[in-house]
């Protein structure tokens, strides 16, 4: 029961962050959205920092599991560049911009201000890097571990651009061009 209340609080927090931003988070709004008593917020989360950390770590745990499953499905497979671009598009499309998917962007920025959130943010970026390394390695890209963070940052930037402009960049084509460039020098 307590874990259900805690999960509802975290879910409500992610929704409200994604809808109205971190500055708009209040215990009253969270309690109303989660349909819990006001006192249960401070019972489970003594400070706003604790609540934000729980929100980000919950997203990270779910996202890490999702990415690990995708990465494992491609490990050791013979992957074409087109397949890799399609995987990238799939991962990006799965991040449709619901309030709960916008919230992590806000929380990543907050992690720049709150050192307590940085470890959770790093865990999520590491999961994105691991998936990217698995795909690049399957393509035979040399130094996949070195290239992966840059490719992840590029994709995240395109996602942020999509979020902030409403325009839908052709992510698969962009990644396909990048992968062609990376694999052009890869030994076959």
C-alpha positions, 0 to 999 in steps of 0.5 A: 500500500505504501509503495502504491502511494509512493508510486502515485506521488512520483507519477503525479510529480512527473506529470506535473513537471512535464506539464508545468515545470519544476517551479510549479510543483507544490505538495497540494498539486501533487496530492490532488493529482495523485489522490493522496493526503497532503501529509503523505507527500512529506511522509514519503519525501521529506524535501522537494529534492528527495521528491525530484530525485525519486521522480528522476530515478523512477524514470531512469529505472524504467528507461534503463530497463527499456533500453537494456532490453532493446540493446540485448535484442541487437547484441551479436546480430548483423545489423545494417546501417538502415536497421540501426537508423530505424532502431534510433527512430524507434527509441526516439518515437517511444519518447513521444512527448507526453508530460511524463516524457517531457519531465526528464528534460526538466529534471536533467536541467535541474540536475545541473543545479542539484548535485543530488540529481546528477547520479540519476541523470548520469545513469540514464545517459549511461543507458543511452550510451550503452544502447548506442555502443551495442548498435555501433559495435554491431555495425563494426564502427571503431571506437564505439565507446568514444563516439556513442556519447556524441551520437546520443547528444546529437539525438537528444538535441534533435529531440529537444529541438522537436520538443521546443519547436514542434517540428519533426526532424527526420531523425532516421535520415540524420542518423543514417547519414552519421552512421554512413560517415562512421562506417565508411572508415570501419574495416570490413 
